[in-house]
Amino acid sequence: MGYYVSGSGNVRIKKDDLGKAYEAMMALQDRTDLMGGGGFAPNQPRRYWFAWMPENLRTIPNAKEVFLSLGFEVQDEDDGGILIFAYDSKIGDEKWFFAAAAPFMSGEFEWTGEDGERWKWMFEDGKMIEWTGVNVNYQFDEEVKL
């Protein structure tokens, strides 16, 4: 089960901000209230982790690998930063990682859910803003000719 989504965008983290973004995401380790994964066994304490992620986030070595572990397509930029540009899987806890790294990001990422729902995340001035898609308007039509 789960909710299947696809997304694309142009979210960038500059080289000088990669370490800060990584540390901000590692600070999520103690936020069990945000963790969508977990388990329990008789006579054992409950365990928590973020969906699709290792229980110990520190096993992931850097910011780029965090986004790859979440299931995003990521490429290195010429200036040493990274570009996060695509996703195609079930939804997990990726929102919290983007929110944590938002002060170091720019760009936007658009999502479409398996039921046609649409939304996007915009990163500007150190903030992450989530927009809900209500209507999609196509503005131009023209015949495509060879």
mmCIF file of the C-alpha atoms, coordinates in Angstrom:
data_MODEL
# 
_entry.id   MODEL 
# 
loop_
_atom_site.group_PDB 
_atom_site.id 
_atom_site.type_symbol 
_atom_site.label_atom_id 
_atom_site.label_alt_id 
_atom_site.label_comp_id 
_atom_site.label_asym_id 
_atom_site.label_entity_id 
_atom_site.label_seq_id 
_atom_site.pdbx_PDB_ins_code 
_atom_site.Cartn_x 
_atom_site.Cartn_y 
_atom_site.Cartn_z 
_atom_site.occupancy 
_atom_site.B_iso_or_equiv 
_atom_site.pdbx_formal_charge 
_atom_site.auth_seq_id 
_atom_site.auth_comp_id 
_atom_site.auth_asym_id 
_atom_site.auth_atom_id 
_atom_site.pdbx_PDB_model_num 
ATOM 1   C CA . MET A 1 1   ? 0.000  0.000  0.000   1.00 0.00 ? 1   MET A CA 1 
ATOM 2   C CA . GLY A 1 2   ? 0.990  3.609  -0.056  1.00 0.00 ? 2   GLY A CA 1 
ATOM 3   C CA . TYR A 1 3   ? 0.378  6.666  -2.164  1.00 0.00 ? 3   TYR A CA 1 
ATOM 4   C CA . TYR A 1 4   ? 2.299  6.833  -5.432  1.00 0.00 ? 4   TYR A CA 1 
ATOM 5   C CA . VAL A 1 5   ? 3.601  10.253 -6.546  1.00 0.00 ? 5   VAL A CA 1 
ATOM 6   C CA . SER A 1 6   ? 5.821  11.690 -9.230  1.00 0.00 ? 6   SER A CA 1 
ATOM 7   C CA . GLY A 1 7   ? 7.512  15.026 -9.226  1.00 0.00 ? 7   GLY A CA 1 
ATOM 8   C CA . SER A 1 8   ? 9.951  17.229 -11.028 1.00 0.00 ? 8   SER A CA 1 
ATOM 9   C CA . GLY A 1 9   ? 11.630 20.497 -10.345 1.00 0.00 ? 9   GLY A CA 1 
ATOM 10  C CA . ASN A 1 10  ? 14.788 22.502 -10.039 1.00 0.00 ? 10  ASN A CA 1 
ATOM 11  C CA . VAL A 1 11  ? 15.706 22.663 -6.352  1.00 0.00 ? 11  VAL A CA 1 
ATOM 12  C CA . ARG A 1 12  ? 19.292 23.739 -5.829  1.00 0.00 ? 12  ARG A CA 1 
ATOM 13  C CA . ILE A 1 13  ? 21.683 23.784 -2.901  1.00 0.00 ? 13  ILE A CA 1 
ATOM 14  C CA . LYS A 1 14  ? 24.891 25.747 -3.405  1.00 0.00 ? 14  LYS A CA 1 
ATOM 15  C CA . LYS A 1 15  ? 28.228 24.134 -2.641  1.00 0.00 ? 15  LYS A CA 1 
ATOM 16  C CA . ASP A 1 16  ? 28.843 26.402 0.371   1.00 0.00 ? 16  ASP A CA 1 
ATOM 17  C CA . ASP A 1 17  ? 25.478 25.394 1.855   1.00 0.00 ? 17  ASP A CA 1 
ATOM 18  C CA . LEU A 1 18  ? 25.678 21.608 1.422   1.00 0.00 ? 18  LEU A CA 1 
ATOM 19  C CA . GLY A 1 19  ? 27.241 21.012 4.849   1.00 0.00 ? 19  GLY A CA 1 
ATOM 20  C CA . LYS A 1 20  ? 24.719 23.292 6.591   1.00 0.00 ? 20  LYS A CA 1 
ATOM 21  C CA . ALA A 1 21  ? 21.810 21.601 4.801   1.00 0.00 ? 21  ALA A CA 1 
ATOM 22  C CA . TYR A 1 22  ? 23.180 18.198 5.805   1.00 0.00 ? 22  TYR A CA 1 
ATOM 23  C CA . GLU A 1 23  ? 23.463 19.164 9.481   1.00 0.00 ? 23  GLU A CA 1 
ATOM 24  C CA . ALA A 1 24  ? 19.935 20.609 9.449   1.00 0.00 ? 24  ALA A CA 1 
ATOM 25  C CA . MET A 1 25  ? 18.623 17.309 8.069   1.00 0.00 ? 25  MET A CA 1 
ATOM 26  C CA . MET A 1 26  ? 20.632 15.277 10.594  1.00 0.00 ? 26  MET A CA 1 
ATOM 27  C CA . ALA A 1 27  ? 18.945 17.266 13.382  1.00 0.00 ? 27  ALA A CA 1 
ATOM 28  C CA . LEU A 1 28  ? 15.737 15.460 12.378  1.00 0.00 ? 28  LEU A CA 1 
ATOM 29  C CA . GLN A 1 29  ? 17.131 12.307 14.038  1.00 0.00 ? 29  GLN A CA 1 
ATOM 30  C CA . ASP A 1 30  ? 15.449 13.254 17.334  1.00 0.00 ? 30  ASP A CA 1 
ATOM 31  C CA . ARG A 1 31  ? 12.082 14.213 15.811  1.00 0.00 ? 31  ARG A CA 1 
ATOM 32  C CA . THR A 1 32  ? 10.194 10.964 16.387  1.00 0.00 ? 32  THR A CA 1 
ATOM 33  C CA . ASP A 1 33  ? 6.966  12.971 16.084  1.00 0.00 ? 33  ASP A CA 1 
ATOM 34  C CA . LEU A 1 34  ? 7.707  13.407 12.362  1.00 0.00 ? 34  LEU A CA 1 
ATOM 35  C CA . MET A 1 35  ? 8.840  9.854  11.627  1.00 0.00 ? 35  MET A CA 1 
ATOM 36  C CA . GLY A 1 36  ? 6.471  7.853  9.448   1.00 0.00 ? 36  GLY A CA 1 
ATOM 37  C CA . GLY A 1 37  ? 8.255  4.539  9.936   1.00 0.00 ? 37  GLY A CA 1 
ATOM 38  C CA . GLY A 1 38  ? 8.880  2.430  12.963  1.00 0.00 ? 38  GLY A CA 1 
ATOM 39  C CA . GLY A 1 39  ? 8.399  -0.865 14.653  1.00 0.00 ? 39  GLY A CA 1 
ATOM 40  C CA . PHE A 1 40  ? 7.894  -2.564 17.937  1.00 0.00 ? 40  PHE A CA 1 
ATOM 41  C CA . ALA A 1 41  ? 8.318  -5.998 19.440  1.00 0.00 ? 41  ALA A CA 1 
ATOM 42  C CA . PRO A 1 42  ? 7.118  -7.494 22.717  1.00 0.00 ? 42  PRO A CA 1 
ATOM 43  C CA . ASN A 1 43  ? 9.184  -6.341 25.697  1.00 0.00 ? 43  ASN A CA 1 
ATOM 44  C CA . GLN A 1 44  ? 11.183 -3.959 23.502  1.00 0.00 ? 44  GLN A CA 1 
ATOM 45  C CA . PRO A 1 45  ? 11.039 -0.169 23.279  1.00 0.00 ? 45  PRO A CA 1 
ATOM 46  C CA . ARG A 1 46  ? 9.311  1.211  20.197  1.00 0.00 ? 46  ARG A CA 1 
ATOM 47  C CA . ARG A 1 47  ? 11.705 2.114  17.389  1.00 0.00 ? 47  ARG A CA 1 
ATOM 48  C CA . TYR A 1 48  ? 11.234 5.044  15.029  1.00 0.00 ? 48  TYR A CA 1 
ATOM 49  C CA . TRP A 1 49  ? 12.660 6.009  11.653  1.00 0.00 ? 49  TRP A CA 1 
ATOM 50  C CA . PHE A 1 50  ? 11.723 8.091  8.645   1.00 0.00 ? 50  PHE A CA 1 
ATOM 51  C CA . ALA A 1 51  ? 9.995  6.224  5.827   1.00 0.00 ? 51  ALA A CA 1 
ATOM 52  C CA . TRP A 1 52  ? 12.493 4.854  3.284   1.00 0.00 ? 52  TRP A CA 1 
ATOM 53  C CA . MET A 1 53  ? 15.433 5.955  5.444   1.00 0.00 ? 53  MET A CA 1 
ATOM 54  C CA . PRO A 1 54  ? 17.863 4.152  7.762   1.00 0.00 ? 54  PRO A CA 1 
ATOM 55  C CA . GLU A 1 55  ? 17.082 4.243  11.467  1.00 0.00 ? 55  GLU A CA 1 
ATOM 56  C CA . ASN A 1 56  ? 20.361 6.090  12.089  1.00 0.00 ? 56  ASN A CA 1 
ATOM 57  C CA . LEU A 1 57  ? 20.485 9.037  9.680   1.00 0.00 ? 57  LEU A CA 1 
ATOM 58  C CA . ARG A 1 58  ? 24.196 9.548  10.353  1.00 0.00 ? 58  ARG A CA 1 
ATOM 59  C CA . THR A 1 59  ? 24.926 6.461  8.254   1.00 0.00 ? 59  THR A CA 1 
ATOM 60  C CA . ILE A 1 60  ? 24.222 8.720  5.262   1.00 0.00 ? 60  ILE A CA 1 
ATOM 61  C CA . PRO A 1 61  ? 27.439 10.662 4.585   1.00 0.00 ? 61  PRO A CA 1 
ATOM 62  C CA . ASN A 1 62  ? 26.287 13.912 2.930   1.00 0.00 ? 62  ASN A CA 1 
ATOM 63  C CA . ALA A 1 63  ? 23.355 15.999 1.686   1.00 0.00 ? 63  ALA A CA 1 
ATOM 64  C CA . LYS A 1 64  ? 23.372 14.575 -1.832  1.00 0.00 ? 64  LYS A CA 1 
ATOM 65  C CA . GLU A 1 65  ? 23.185 11.026 -0.456  1.00 0.00 ? 65  GLU A CA 1 
ATOM 66  C CA . VAL A 1 66  ? 20.270 12.014 1.803   1.00 0.00 ? 66  VAL A CA 1 
ATOM 67  C CA . PHE A 1 67  ? 18.200 13.004 -1.229  1.00 0.00 ? 67  PHE A CA 1 
ATOM 68  C CA . LEU A 1 68  ? 19.300 9.935  -3.166  1.00 0.00 ? 68  LEU A CA 1 
ATOM 69  C CA . SER A 1 69  ? 18.291 7.762  -0.180  1.00 0.00 ? 69  SER A CA 1 
ATOM 70  C CA . LEU A 1 70  ? 14.885 9.432  -0.186  1.00 0.00 ? 70  LEU A CA 1 
ATOM 71  C CA . GLY A 1 71  ? 14.492 8.390  -3.836  1.00 0.00 ? 71  GLY A CA 1 
ATOM 72  C CA . PHE A 1 72  ? 15.176 11.644 -5.659  1.00 0.00 ? 72  PHE A CA 1 
ATOM 73  C CA . GLU A 1 73  ? 17.210 12.058 -8.798  1.00 0.00 ? 73  GLU A CA 1 
ATOM 74  C CA . VAL A 1 74  ? 20.088 14.411 -8.042  1.00 0.00 ? 74  VAL A CA 1 
ATOM 75  C CA . GLN A 1 75  ? 22.917 15.739 -10.157 1.00 0.00 ? 75  GLN A CA 1 
ATOM 76  C CA . ASP A 1 76  ? 26.075 17.652 -9.387  1.00 0.00 ? 76  ASP A CA 1 
ATOM 77  C CA . GLU A 1 77  ? 26.156 21.240 -10.600 1.00 0.00 ? 77  GLU A CA 1 
ATOM 78  C CA . ASP A 1 78  ? 29.186 22.839 -12.267 1.00 0.00 ? 78  ASP A CA 1 
ATOM 79  C CA . ASP A 1 79  ? 29.644 25.148 -9.260  1.00 0.00 ? 79  ASP A CA 1 
ATOM 80  C CA . GLY A 1 80  ? 29.872 22.188 -6.837  1.00 0.00 ? 80  GLY A CA 1 
ATOM 81  C CA . GLY A 1 81  ? 26.302 22.390 -5.613  1.00 0.00 ? 81  GLY A CA 1 
ATOM 82  C CA . ILE A 1 82  ? 23.505 19.924 -6.323  1.00 0.00 ? 82  ILE A CA 1 
ATOM 83  C CA . LEU A 1 83  ? 20.262 19.969 -8.297  1.00 0.00 ? 83  LEU A CA 1 
ATOM 84  C CA . ILE A 1 84  ? 17.315 17.870 -7.104  1.00 0.00 ? 84  ILE A CA 1 
ATOM 85  C CA . PHE A 1 85  ? 15.120 17.377 -10.160 1.00 0.00 ? 85  PHE A CA 1 
ATOM 86  C CA . ALA A 1 86  ? 12.886 14.254 -10.150 1.00 0.00 ? 86  ALA A CA 1 
ATOM 87  C CA . TYR A 1 87  ? 11.020 11.724 -8.012  1.00 0.00 ? 87  TYR A CA 1 
ATOM 88  C CA . ASP A 1 88  ? 8.892  8.730  -8.984  1.00 0.00 ? 88  ASP A CA 1 
ATOM 89  C CA . SER A 1 89  ? 7.854  6.443  -6.119  1.00 0.00 ? 89  SER A CA 1 
ATOM 90  C CA . LYS A 1 90  ? 5.589  6.153  -3.098  1.00 0.00 ? 90  LYS A CA 1 
ATOM 91  C CA . ILE A 1 91  ? 5.425  9.124  -0.804  1.00 0.00 ? 91  ILE A CA 1 
ATOM 92  C CA . GLY A 1 92  ? 7.374  8.918  2.430   1.00 0.00 ? 92  GLY A CA 1 
ATOM 93  C CA . ASP A 1 93  ? 8.779  11.506 4.822   1.00 0.00 ? 93  ASP A CA 1 
ATOM 94  C CA . GLU A 1 94  ? 10.690 13.525 2.248   1.00 0.00 ? 94  GLU A CA 1 
ATOM 95  C CA . LYS A 1 95  ? 8.765  16.693 3.108   1.00 0.00 ? 95  LYS A CA 1 
ATOM 96  C CA . TRP A 1 96  ? 10.514 16.971 6.477   1.00 0.00 ? 96  TRP A CA 1 
ATOM 97  C CA . PHE A 1 97  ? 13.979 16.735 4.930   1.00 0.00 ? 97  PHE A CA 1 
ATOM 98  C CA . PHE A 1 98  ? 13.168 19.506 2.477   1.00 0.00 ? 98  PHE A CA 1 
ATOM 99  C CA . ALA A 1 99  ? 11.692 21.628 5.279   1.00 0.00 ? 99  ALA A CA 1 
ATOM 100 C CA . ALA A 1 100 ? 14.846 21.168 7.350   1.00 0.00 ? 100 ALA A CA 1 
ATOM 101 C CA . ALA A 1 101 ? 17.112 22.109 4.435   1.00 0.00 ? 101 ALA A CA 1 
ATOM 102 C CA . ALA A 1 102 ? 14.842 24.924 3.170   1.00 0.00 ? 102 ALA A CA 1 
ATOM 103 C CA . PRO A 1 103 ? 17.059 27.766 4.474   1.00 0.00 ? 103 PRO A CA 1 
ATOM 104 C CA . PHE A 1 104 ? 19.750 26.549 2.062   1.00 0.00 ? 104 PHE A CA 1 
ATOM 105 C CA . MET A 1 105 ? 17.577 25.815 -0.999  1.00 0.00 ? 105 MET A CA 1 
ATOM 106 C CA . SER A 1 106 ? 16.194 27.699 -3.968  1.00 0.00 ? 106 SER A CA 1 
ATOM 107 C CA . GLY A 1 107 ? 13.770 26.686 -6.697  1.00 0.00 ? 107 GLY A CA 1 
ATOM 108 C CA . GLU A 1 108 ? 10.566 24.693 -6.784  1.00 0.00 ? 108 GLU A CA 1 
ATOM 109 C CA . PHE A 1 109 ? 9.336  21.130 -7.063  1.00 0.00 ? 109 PHE A CA 1 
ATOM 110 C CA . GLU A 1 110 ? 5.951  20.118 -8.515  1.00 0.00 ? 110 GLU A CA 1 
ATOM 111 C CA . TRP A 1 111 ? 4.107  16.955 -7.500  1.00 0.00 ? 111 TRP A CA 1 
ATOM 112 C CA . THR A 1 112 ? 1.310  14.830 -8.963  1.00 0.00 ? 112 THR A CA 1 
ATOM 113 C CA . GLY A 1 113 ? -0.344 12.109 -6.904  1.00 0.00 ? 113 GLY A CA 1 
ATOM 114 C CA . GLU A 1 114 ? -1.729 8.841  -8.232  1.00 0.00 ? 114 GLU A CA 1 
ATOM 115 C CA . ASP A 1 115 ? -5.253 10.275 -7.997  1.00 0.00 ? 115 ASP A CA 1 
ATOM 116 C CA . GLY A 1 116 ? -4.364 13.442 -9.953  1.00 0.00 ? 116 GLY A CA 1 
ATOM 117 C CA . GLU A 1 117 ? -3.862 15.672 -6.913  1.00 0.00 ? 117 GLU A CA 1 
ATOM 118 C CA . ARG A 1 118 ? -1.254 18.359 -7.543  1.00 0.00 ? 118 ARG A CA 1 
ATOM 119 C CA . TRP A 1 119 ? 0.892  20.506 -5.286  1.00 0.00 ? 119 TRP A CA 1 
ATOM 120 C CA . LYS A 1 120 ? 4.270  22.195 -5.314  1.00 0.00 ? 120 LYS A CA 1 
ATOM 121 C CA . TRP A 1 121 ? 6.966  23.283 -2.937  1.00 0.00 ? 121 TRP A CA 1 
ATOM 122 C CA . MET A 1 122 ? 8.653  26.641 -3.430  1.00 0.00 ? 122 MET A CA 1 
ATOM 123 C CA . PHE A 1 123 ? 11.945 27.581 -1.783  1.00 0.00 ? 123 PHE A CA 1 
ATOM 124 C CA . GLU A 1 124 ? 12.652 31.256 -1.399  1.00 0.00 ? 124 GLU A CA 1 
ATOM 125 C CA . ASP A 1 125 ? 14.146 33.514 1.257   1.00 0.00 ? 125 ASP A CA 1 
ATOM 126 C CA . GLY A 1 126 ? 14.998 30.540 3.470   1.00 0.00 ? 126 GLY A CA 1 
ATOM 127 C CA . LYS A 1 127 ? 11.425 29.267 3.556   1.00 0.00 ? 127 LYS A CA 1 
ATOM 128 C CA . MET A 1 128 ? 9.542  26.302 2.129   1.00 0.00 ? 128 MET A CA 1 
ATOM 129 C CA . ILE A 1 129 ? 6.029  27.130 0.984   1.00 0.00 ? 129 ILE A CA 1 
ATOM 130 C CA . GLU A 1 130 ? 3.599  24.399 -0.091  1.00 0.00 ? 130 GLU A CA 1 
ATOM 131 C CA . TRP A 1 131 ? 1.029  25.335 -2.717  1.00 0.00 ? 131 TRP A CA 1 
ATOM 132 C CA . THR A 1 132 ? -2.022 23.214 -3.441  1.00 0.00 ? 132 THR A CA 1 
ATOM 133 C CA . GLY A 1 133 ? -2.984 22.823 -7.095  1.00 0.00 ? 133 GLY A CA 1 
ATOM 134 C CA . VAL A 1 134 ? -6.650 23.571 -7.659  1.00 0.00 ? 134 VAL A CA 1 
ATOM 135 C CA . ASN A 1 135 ? -7.028 24.078 -11.394 1.00 0.00 ? 135 ASN A CA 1 
ATOM 136 C CA . VAL A 1 136 ? -4.602 23.663 -14.229 1.00 0.00 ? 136 VAL A CA 1 
ATOM 137 C CA . ASN A 1 137 ? -4.994 26.190 -17.044 1.00 0.00 ? 137 ASN A CA 1 
ATOM 138 C CA . TYR A 1 138 ? -3.477 25.644 -20.443 1.00 0.00 ? 138 TYR A CA 1 
ATOM 139 C CA . GLN A 1 139 ? -3.027 28.966 -22.205 1.00 0.00 ? 139 GLN A CA 1 
ATOM 140 C CA . PHE A 1 140 ? -1.907 28.240 -25.760 1.00 0.00 ? 140 PHE A CA 1 
ATOM 141 C CA . ASP A 1 141 ? -2.938 25.753 -28.360 1.00 0.00 ? 141 ASP A CA 1 
ATOM 142 C CA . GLU A 1 142 ? -1.331 25.249 -31.706 1.00 0.00 ? 142 GLU A CA 1 
ATOM 143 C CA . GLU A 1 143 ? -1.054 22.478 -34.181 1.00 0.00 ? 143 GLU A CA 1 
ATOM 144 C CA . VAL A 1 144 ? 2.221  20.630 -34.167 1.00 0.00 ? 144 VAL A CA 1 
ATOM 145 C CA . LYS A 1 145 ? 3.481  20.121 -37.715 1.00 0.00 ? 145 LYS A CA 1 
ATOM 146 C CA . LEU A 1 146 ? 6.478  18.371 -39.118 1.00 0.00 ? 146 LEU A CA 1 
# 
